[in-house]
Amino acid sequence: MTSTAPRATETRPTVHFTPPVGWMNDPHGIYWLDGVYHLYFQHVPDAVEWQTGISWGHATSKDLVHWRPAAPVLAPGEGDEGIWSGSAVIDDDGRPVLFYTSAGGEDVDLGRIRSARLSQSGDQWVKGPVVVEPVDTATRVFRDPTVFRDGDHWTMVVGSGRSDGTANAEVFSSSDLASWTPVGILASRSTRSQHPWTGAAWECPQVIIGDGDAPDMLVVSIWDDHKPHDVAAATGTYADGRFVARHWRLLSAGAGHFAASAFTDVEGRSCLIFWIRGITDPGRWAGALSLPYVITADGDDVRLEPHPAVAAARLPPDAGHVGAGRAIDVEWRPHQEDRLQLVTPEGEVQASVHVEGWTVTVAVRDAASVTVSHHSECLRIIADAQVLEVVADGGLVGLPLPASKTGLQPHTGDPSRVACWHLS
């Protein structure tokens, strides 16, 4: 059963999904089926703070930009204290199967992996048995399964971390999505002297198989000291349950984007969507999801660009003048030293983006600034109610904006170098 979209207010974003009520964090399990994208997410419907006993919320979209909340699909109970992150696949019969982390017991960091399938009537999800558990006594973190078709079998990758501080991902194999066999370690990384640092455990590991001669990619969310940190990616080669990395880099800059979830769009493009931390309407809801991004490899580097669906949601600019709007999409081609401000129609500055050489500093009123590298000619900036995303070469910046009833518009010393659209 699908519910209506949440009531629009000046504080609720237009093109960044937020929960109707309560807390939201990791997105997962995104797939296209029968003309609709399905998205699942971590949800606490009756509180605006994270809890162990979290559920799976559900939303749908036809374009990856405008999401409508749907009925929740999985809740604690039946042996689960919490329904933590996971993924979804379409089985050989064309039916979706969910895989999730069953959290609970003496150590919530050591999850067990269960599956869930739709009932015959198709109106509810039925939990299955535990299909995978930690196999190594040195494992101290185990959660967030990702399942994908791998030749003639299915592969499951589970985020993990060992007691010696090594971050890794473990691999399991199945021919039927029901019985799973341990394969080994997908990849691992441990030393703090390596750049970038990738933590003591990996959450939400995502394997992206490259097309043609393009390298494969591994995307992980960095966890350490019981805290989420950044999102990292590596290019390399995947084969037979093993990923050999050649080059690592960060995909996020600052404490915004986390818990990247990979999916394939209807055109076959590899995409990511993130949770953006720190976005809230106090007392009502907390948590926002990023715009969808297309992820590609540029040699041994990883590139992110907003999905074409974002540009498709643009309204034509007003003949040389951009009026007030709640969501704007800005393309800026700055000088080597330049500044762009996001201002209200009354002239109040809510955020600024300062370019100096190959360095970009993003500052928001009443929030910490973020510095990131950027070498490309164009800088993409999306402001949507209280969400700001800046798409820089060195990583995605996600910051909370002060709520504005009248919207924002870009202001810079050289307007000829700025293009701006409303998003609807």
C-alpha positions as CSV (number, residue, x, y, z in Angstrom):
1,M,0.0,0.0,0.0
2,T,1.4,3.4,-1.0
3,S,0.8,6.5,1.1
4,T,0.7,10.0,0.0
5,A,3.8,12.1,-0.1
6,P,4.7,14.1,3.0
7,R,3.2,17.6,3.2
8,A,5.5,20.1,1.6
9,T,6.9,22.9,3.8
10,E,9.6,25.4,3.6
11,T,11.9,23.1,5.5
12,R,11.3,19.8,3.7
13,P,13.5,19.3,0.6
14,T,11.9,18.9,-2.9
15,V,14.4,16.5,-4.5
16,H,16.1,15.0,-1.5
17,F,14.1,12.2,0.1
18,T,13.3,12.7,3.8
19,P,11.2,10.4,6.0
20,P,7.6,11.5,6.6
21,V,8.3,11.3,10.4
22,G,11.0,9.9,12.6
23,W,14.7,9.0,12.0
24,M,16.3,7.8,8.8
25,N,19.8,6.8,7.9
26,D,21.2,4.2,5.4
27,P,19.5,3.8,2.0
28,H,19.7,0.3,0.5
29,G,18.1,-2.3,-1.7
30,I,17.4,0.0,-4.7
31,Y,16.0,-1.7,-7.8
32,W,13.9,-1.1,-10.9
33,L,10.9,-3.4,-11.3
34,D,7.7,-3.0,-13.5
35,G,8.4,0.7,-14.3
36,V,9.1,1.7,-10.7
37,Y,12.3,2.2,-8.6
38,H,12.1,0.8,-5.1
39,L,14.2,2.2,-2.3
40,Y,14.5,0.9,1.3
41,F,16.1,2.7,4.2
42,Q,16.8,2.5,7.9
43,H,13.8,4.0,9.8
44,V,12.7,4.7,13.3
45,P,9.2,6.0,12.8
46,D,8.4,7.1,16.4
47,A,11.7,8.9,17.3
48,V,14.1,11.4,15.7
49,E,17.2,9.6,17.0
50,W,18.8,6.3,16.0
51,Q,17.8,3.2,17.9
52,T,19.0,-0.4,17.9
53,G,15.4,-1.6,17.1
54,I,15.4,0.1,13.7
55,S,13.1,-0.9,10.8
56,W,13.2,-0.9,7.0
57,G,11.2,1.9,5.5
58,H,10.2,1.9,1.8
59,A,9.8,4.6,-0.9
60,T,9.1,4.4,-4.7
61,S,9.9,6.6,-7.7
62,K,9.6,6.7,-11.4
63,D,12.6,9.0,-12.0
64,L,15.0,8.7,-9.0
65,V,14.4,12.3,-8.0
66,H,10.8,12.4,-6.8
67,W,10.2,9.8,-4.1
68,R,6.9,8.8,-2.5
69,P,6.9,7.0,0.9
70,A,5.3,3.6,0.9
71,A,4.3,1.2,3.7
72,P,7.3,-0.1,5.8
73,V,8.4,-3.6,4.9
74,L,10.4,-5.1,7.9
75,A,10.2,-4.4,11.6
76,P,11.9,-5.9,14.7
77,G,10.5,-9.2,16.0
78,E,10.7,-12.9,15.0
79,G,14.2,-13.1,16.3
80,D,15.4,-9.7,15.2
81,E,16.1,-6.9,17.8
82,G,16.9,-4.6,14.9
83,I,16.6,-4.7,11.1
84,W,19.9,-3.2,10.0
85,S,21.2,-2.4,6.6
86,G,21.3,-4.8,3.6
87,S,20.4,-5.1,-0.1
88,A,17.9,-6.5,-2.6
89,V,18.1,-8.5,-5.7
90,I,15.7,-9.8,-8.4
91,D,15.8,-13.6,-8.4
92,D,15.7,-15.8,-11.5
93,D,11.9,-15.8,-11.4
94,G,11.8,-12.0,-11.5
95,R,10.8,-11.5,-7.8
96,P,12.7,-9.3,-5.4
97,V,14.5,-10.8,-2.4
98,L,15.7,-8.7,0.5
99,F,18.9,-9.5,2.5
100,Y,19.3,-7.7,5.8
101,T,21.4,-7.6,9.0
102,S,19.6,-9.1,12.0
103,A,21.0,-7.2,15.0
104,G,20.7,-8.2,18.6
105,G,22.1,-10.5,21.2
106,E,25.2,-9.8,23.4
107,D,27.1,-7.9,20.7
108,V,25.0,-5.9,18.2
109,D,28.1,-5.3,16.0
110,L,28.1,-9.0,15.2
111,G,25.1,-9.3,13.0
112,R,23.5,-12.3,11.3
113,I,22.2,-12.2,7.7
114,R,18.6,-13.1,7.0
115,S,16.5,-12.9,3.9
116,A,12.9,-11.9,3.2
117,R,10.5,-12.6,0.3
118,L,7.1,-11.4,-0.7
119,S,4.1,-13.5,0.2
120,Q,2.2,-15.2,-2.5
121,S,-0.4,-12.5,-2.4
122,G,2.4,-9.9,-2.7
123,D,1.1,-7.7,0.1
124,Q,3.7,-8.4,2.8
125,W,7.3,-9.5,3.3
126,V,7.9,-12.8,5.0
127,K,11.2,-13.3,6.9
128,G,13.3,-16.3,6.1
129,P,15.9,-18.1,8.2
130,V,19.4,-16.9,9.1
131,V,21.6,-17.7,6.0
132,V,25.0,-16.3,7.0
133,E,26.8,-15.7,10.3
134,P,30.4,-14.7,11.1
135,V,32.8,-17.6,10.6
136,D,36.0,-16.2,12.1
137,T,36.4,-15.7,15.9
138,A,38.6,-12.7,15.2
139,T,35.7,-10.8,13.5
140,R,34.4,-7.9,15.7
141,V,32.1,-6.2,13.2
142,F,29.8,-8.1,10.7
143,R,26.9,-6.5,8.9
144,D,25.5,-4.9,5.7
145,P,25.2,-7.6,3.1
146,T,25.3,-6.8,-0.6
147,V,24.2,-9.5,-3.0
148,F,24.8,-9.6,-6.8
149,R,24.7,-12.1,-9.7
150,D,28.3,-13.3,-10.4
151,G,28.4,-15.5,-13.5
152,D,26.5,-18.7,-12.8
153,H,26.1,-18.1,-9.1
154,W,25.2,-15.4,-6.5
155,T,27.8,-13.6,-4.4
156,M,27.2,-11.9,-1.0
157,V,29.7,-9.4,0.3
158,V,29.4,-8.5,4.0
159,G,31.2,-5.6,5.7
160,S,33.4,-6.6,8.6
161,G,36.3,-5.7,10.8
162,R,38.8,-7.8,12.8
163,S,40.0,-7.5,16.4
164,D,43.4,-6.3,15.2
165,G,41.9,-3.2,13.5
166,T,41.9,-4.6,10.0
167,A,38.9,-3.5,7.9
168,N,37.7,-6.0,5.4
169,A,34.7,-7.5,3.6
170,E,33.8,-11.2,3.7
171,V,32.5,-13.2,0.7
172,F,29.9,-16.0,0.5
173,S,28.5,-17.9,-2.5
174,S,25.2,-19.4,-3.4
175,S,23.5,-21.1,-6.4
176,D,19.9,-20.5,-5.1
177,L,20.0,-17.5,-2.7
178,A,19.1,-19.9,0.1
179,S,22.3,-21.9,1.0
180,W,25.5,-19.9,1.3
181,T,29.1,-21.1,1.4
182,P,32.0,-19.0,2.8
183,V,34.5,-18.0,0.1
184,G,37.1,-15.8,1.9
185,I,38.0,-12.2,2.1
186,L,37.1,-9.8,-0.7
187,A,39.7,-7.2,0.3
188,S,41.2,-5.8,3.4
189,R,43.1,-2.7,4.6
190,S,44.6,-2.0,8.0
191,T,47.4,0.5,8.3
192,R,46.8,4.1,9.3
193,S,49.9,5.1,7.3
194,Q,48.1,4.4,4.0
195,H,46.2,7.2,2.3
196,P,43.4,7.5,2.5
197,W,42.8,5.9,5.9
198,T,39.8,3.5,5.7
199,G,39.0,2.7,9.3
200,A,38.8,-0.4,11.4
201,A,35.8,-1.9,9.7
202,W,33.9,-1.4,6.5
203,E,30.2,-0.8,6.3
204,C,27.9,-1.1,3.3
205,P,30.5,-2.6,0.9
206,Q,29.5,-2.3,-2.8
207,V,31.1,-4.1,-5.7
208,I,30.7,-2.4,-9.1
209,I,31.8,-4.4,-12.1
210,G,33.2,-2.3,-14.9
211,D,32.0,-2.4,-18.5
212,G,34.5,-3.4,-21.2
213,D,38.0,-2.3,-20.3
214,A,36.9,-0.1,-17.4
215,P,38.2,-1.2,-14.0
216,D,36.0,-2.7,-11.3
217,M,35.2,-0.6,-8.3
218,L,34.8,-1.2,-4.6
219,V,32.9,1.4,-2.5
220,V,33.0,1.2,1.4
221,S,31.8,3.3,4.2
222,I,34.5,3.8,6.9
223,W,33.7,2.9,10.5
224,D,36.0,3.2,13.4
225,D,35.6,3.7,17.2
226,H,31.9,3.1,16.9
227,K,31.5,6.1,14.6
228,P,30.8,6.5,10.9
229,H,33.4,8.6,9.0
230,D,33.8,8.9,5.2
231,V,33.0,7.0,2.1
232,A,36.0,5.6,0.1
233,A,36.3,3.9,-3.2
234,A,39.0,1.8,-5.0
235,T,39.5,0.9,-8.6
236,G,41.0,-2.5,-9.4
237,T,40.0,-6.0,-10.5
238,Y,37.3,-8.3,-9.2
239,A,37.4,-12.0,-9.9
240,D,36.2,-15.1,-8.1
241,G,35.3,-13.4,-4.8
242,R,38.5,-11.3,-4.6
243,F,39.0,-7.6,-5.3
244,V,42.6,-6.4,-5.9
245,A,42.8,-2.7,-5.5
246,R,45.1,-0.4,-7.5
247,H,44.0,3.0,-6.3
248,W,42.0,4.3,-3.3
249,R,40.3,7.7,-2.8
250,L,37.6,9.4,-0.7
251,L,34.2,10.0,-2.3
252,S,33.0,12.3,0.6
253,A,34.4,15.5,2.1
254,G,33.2,16.5,5.5
255,A,30.7,14.8,7.8
256,G,27.8,14.8,5.3
257,H,27.6,11.8,2.9
258,F,27.8,8.3,4.3
259,A,26.4,4.7,3.7
260,A,26.7,4.7,-0.1
261,S,24.4,2.2,-1.8
262,A,25.0,1.1,-5.3
263,F,22.3,0.2,-7.9
264,T,21.9,-0.1,-11.6
265,D,19.4,2.3,-13.3
266,V,17.0,1.4,-16.0
267,E,19.5,2.4,-18.7
268,G,22.2,0.1,-17.2
269,R,24.3,2.9,-15.5
270,S,26.1,2.2,-12.2
271,C,24.8,4.6,-9.6
272,L,25.2,5.5,-5.9
273,I,22.9,7.2,-3.4
274,F,24.0,8.3,0.1
275,W,22.6,9.2,3.5
276,I,23.4,12.9,4.3
277,R,23.9,13.3,8.1
278,G,22.9,16.4,10.1
279,I,19.7,17.3,8.2
280,T,16.7,17.6,10.4
281,D,13.4,19.3,11.1
282,P,13.6,19.2,14.9
283,G,10.9,17.1,16.6
284,R,9.5,15.9,13.3
285,W,12.0,14.1,11.2
286,A,15.8,13.6,10.8
287,G,17.9,12.4,7.9
288,A,18.0,13.0,4.2
289,L,19.2,11.1,1.2
290,S,21.4,12.5,-1.5
291,L,20.7,13.0,-5.1
292,P,21.4,9.9,-7.2
293,Y,24.9,9.9,-8.7
294,V,26.3,8.0,-11.7
295,I,29.7,6.5,-10.8
296,T,32.3,5.9,-13.4
297,A,36.0,5.2,-13.6
298,D,38.4,7.7,-15.2
299,G,41.5,5.7,-15.6
300,D,42.2,4.6,-12.0
301,D,40.2,7.4,-10.5
302,V,36.5,7.4,-9.6
303,R,34.2,10.1,-10.8
304,L,30.7,11.0,-9.5
305,E,28.2,13.1,-11.5
306,P,24.6,13.9,-10.6
307,H,22.3,11.5,-12.4
308,P,20.8,12.8,-15.7
309,A,17.4,12.7,-13.9
310,V,18.4,15.7,-11.9
311,A,18.9,17.8,-15.0
312,A,15.7,16.5,-16.4
313,A,13.9,18.0,-13.4
314,R,15.1,21.5,-14.2
315,L,12.7,24.3,-14.9
316,P,13.8,26.7,-17.6
317,P,15.7,29.7,-16.2
318,D,13.8,33.0,-16.1
319,A,15.3,35.1,-19.0
320,G,18.5,36.1,-17.2
321,H,17.0,36.3,-13.7
322,V,16.4,33.5,-11.2
323,G,13.6,34.1,-8.9
324,A,13.0,32.6,-5.5
325,G,12.7,28.8,-5.4
326,R,13.1,26.1,-2.8
327,A,15.4,23.9,-4.9
328,I,18.1,25.2,-7.3
329,D,20.7,23.5,-9.5
330,V,23.7,25.7,-10.2
331,E,26.6,25.2,-12.6
332,W,29.4,27.6,-11.9
333,R,32.6,28.1,-13.8
334,P,34.7,30.1,-11.4
335,H,37.9,32.1,-11.9
336,Q,41.1,30.9,-10.2
337,E,40.1,33.0,-7.3
338,D,36.4,33.5,-7.0
339,R,33.4,33.4,-4.6
340,L,29.7,32.5,-5.0
341,Q,27.1,33.1,-2.4
342,L,23.7,31.6,-1.9
343,V,21.4,34.4,-0.7
344,T,17.8,34.9,0.1
345,P,15.8,37.4,-2.1
346,E,16.2,39.8,0.9
347,G,20.0,39.6,0.5
348,E,20.8,37.4,3.5
349,V,23.8,35.1,2.9
350,Q,23.1,31.5,3.8
351,A,26.2,29.8,2.3
352,S,29.3,30.7,0.4
353,V,31.6,28.7,-1.9
354,H,35.1,30.1,-2.2
355,V,37.6,29.0,-4.9
356,E,41.3,29.6,-4.5
357,G,43.4,27.8,-7.1
358,W,42.4,24.1,-6.9
359,T,40.8,24.4,-3.5
360,V,37.1,24.9,-2.7
361,T,35.9,25.9,0.7
362,V,32.2,25.5,1.4
363,A,30.8,27.5,4.4
364,V,27.3,27.5,5.7
365,R,25.9,30.0,8.2
366,D,26.0,28.4,11.7
367,A,27.8,25.3,10.4
368,A,31.4,24.1,10.1
369,S,33.1,24.8,6.7
370,V,34.5,22.1,4.5
371,T,37.6,22.3,2.2
372,V,37.9,20.0,-0.8
373,S,40.0,19.9,-4.0
374,H,38.5,20.6,-7.4
375,H,40.2,20.8,-10.8
376,S,37.4,20.7,-13.3
377,E,36.1,23.8,-15.1
378,C,32.6,23.5,-13.7
379,L,31.4,23.2,-10.1
380,R,27.9,21.8,-9.5
381,I,25.9,23.2,-6.5
382,I,22.4,22.0,-5.4
383,A,20.5,23.9,-2.7
384,D,17.2,22.3,-1.7
385,A,15.4,23.7,1.4
386,Q,17.8,22.7,4.2
387,V,20.2,20.5,2.1
388,L,23.3,21.7,0.3
389,E,25.3,19.4,-2.0
390,V,28.5,20.5,-3.7
391,V,29.9,18.1,-6.3
392,A,33.7,18.6,-6.2
393,D,36.4,16.4,-7.8
394,G,37.8,15.7,-4.3
395,G,34.6,14.5,-2.9
396,L,30.9,15.3,-2.2
397,V,30.1,18.0,0.3
398,G,26.8,17.7,2.1
399,L,25.8,20.4,4.7
400,P,22.6,21.5,6.4
401,L,21.3,24.9,5.2
402,P,19.4,27.3,7.4
403,A,15.7,27.0,6.5
404,S,14.5,29.7,4.1
405,K,10.8,30.3,3.3
406,T,11.6,32.2,0.2
407,G,14.4,30.1,-1.3
408,L,17.9,31.0,-2.4
409,Q,19.6,32.3,-5.5
410,P,23.3,32.4,-6.5
411,H,25.2,35.7,-6.4
412,T,28.7,36.2,-7.8
413,G,30.9,39.0,-9.2
414,D,30.6,37.5,-12.8
415,P,27.1,36.4,-13.5
416,S,28.0,35.3,-17.0
417,R,29.8,32.3,-15.4
418,V,26.8,31.0,-13.6
419,A,23.8,29.0,-14.9
420,C,20.9,28.3,-12.5
421,W,17.7,26.3,-12.7
422,H,14.9,25.6,-10.3
423,L,14.2,21.9,-9.6
424,S,10.7,20.7,-9.3
